[in-house]
Amino acid sequence: MRRLEPPPPHSAPPAGAGWLVSTVHEDPSVKLTALAAWGDDVAIGTSDGMLLRLAPPAQASAGEAPASTAMTLQGRVRVAAEHAIVQVCAAGPCGMLVLLLADGTVTTHELPSLKPLARLERGVDCTSIAMLHADNADGFRLAAAGRKKLILYRWQAATAAVAGGAGKQLFDAEAACFVPLAEVALQEPIRWMAWGGERQLWLALRGRYARLALPALEMADVLPIPGGAKHTEPLGASLDGGEVLLLSQETLGVFLDNVGRPSRGFSLTLSEAPLALATATPFLVALHKRGAEVHTLLHARPPVQRLPQLAGAIALASAGTAPQPPALRPPAVFVLERRERKESEHKPGHLVKELGHVVKELGRDVKDHVKELGRDVKELGRDIGHHVKELGRDIKGHVKELGRDIKDLVRPHDEEKRGHRRTLSNRGSSSSAHDGAGADLDASRAPNMARESEGSESAEWSAPLPRPVDLMISYLRQLDGTSPEGRALLRKYARVAPRTPLSASEHL
């Protein structure tokens, strides 16, 4: 573990150029997983369920940097034999540590003795915890997020026993503890959270950041997370006055005020996607895979200092957010590094054990991805069904419109056809009245021609002829037998009555 010591306030520009890195604790026999800092003390959790407390030498007074950068082990206790400690929160003024174990259990321990206390009420199946720090113990708050609910706690001081008359005891003594304050049902899991004062809690959900107003317990979205849950890991840092810095993209931080509105005219640009953030006003330390970098929170500038020697570190913890004496020096930041592999870890037994852990973690990741894929497929199925319904309605509308267009297109031809029938009927009647052509027709042929006319199925006009076919052909010859229209009509009626030959000009 290393300590980042901020520069004195009178350091020459650029500000922050004098941050010093020192090693304060080394123990290659254990795997460190989580840490918390308060003042000059540090609590560390390990992968095998051990809780360690480190502090500077006793001769160093509070608030001053110790003469030696090394810290000594002040206490250790076994918390869980089979579960790693994944998160540690310190409430120094309350004299308590709150731990989150890998199995979702939340435990509490007394400071400085690390004595185990009662388990946190309803603190089961939790995924993350967050502590609200305050100047006095009464202002401390705790949030414990589970998969389906978020529980908020307040600090309750210890009470003494109250004795009544006749040696009877009215009220028993109660130990100090965190008691439930409120409970919020969750529709989706919380991926990150931080307090923004007693009136609000900042949350990162599946695809957005949200603000939970207290005590009304009203949740409102404040910022989307680009790429949803698959690409960007949500992260942020609480600042003074309820302000917060949220990671809107992989390397872009946005400042929001206590109601979720942009609070500054600039954003903070990081060189790489951060793994952890820690504030030491007026600085921000961002930890990434290639080391760490120090930014100022006052201006939109490049990093004031880069620390490549911290490559491989896994966690950060600030001893406080506000500057500390002497001379209002920014608080120190502690860095938890990944330990080097020992030779014993190359043995087959240890490698098999490590492989088992990797396979277990991979199984959990695959399970989460399968669930996410199932939700995406279900949502895709709903979208496809909706689009198919829309397509069906569109096709039905187009078919109706096509039917109307066809009907409108056929109607003039039907009217023209009926007009031709009426014209031919009228012309046939007038020819029989004025020409007397019916007298020249052989009476013996009239019945046969009528029967042929009535039995003809090949005629294009299905209406019955008002006169025999030969009479109509004779009339057409007298009317206009040389025009193209007349010849077309002659050929039409010639097919009906093939016994009446056509001339050479009429065949044309």
Secondary structure, DSSP 8 states (H G I E B T S, - for coil): -EEEE---TT--SSTTTT-EEEE----TTS-EEEEEEETTEEEEEETTSEEEEEE--TTS-TTS--SSS--EEEEEEE--SSS-EEEEEEEGGGTEEEEEETTS-EEEEETTT--B----TT--SEEEEEEE--SSGGG-EEEEEESSEEEEEEEE--B--EE-GGG-EEE--B--EEEEEEEEE-SS--SEEEE-STTEEEEE-SSEEEEEETTTTEEEEEEE-TTHHHH----EEE-GGG-EEEESSSSEEEEE-TTSSB-SS--EE-SS--SEEEEETTEEEEEETTEEEEEESSS--S-SEEEGGGTTEEEEEES-SS-BTTTTB---EEEEE-----GGGGSHHHHHHHHHHHHHHHHHHHHHHHHHHHHHHHHHHHHHHHHHHHHHHHHHHHHHHHHHHHHHHHHHHHHHHHHHHHHHHHHHHHHHHHT-HHHHS-TTHHHHHHHHHHH----S--S--SS-HHHHHHHHHHHHSSSHHHHHHHHHHHHH-TTS---HHHH-
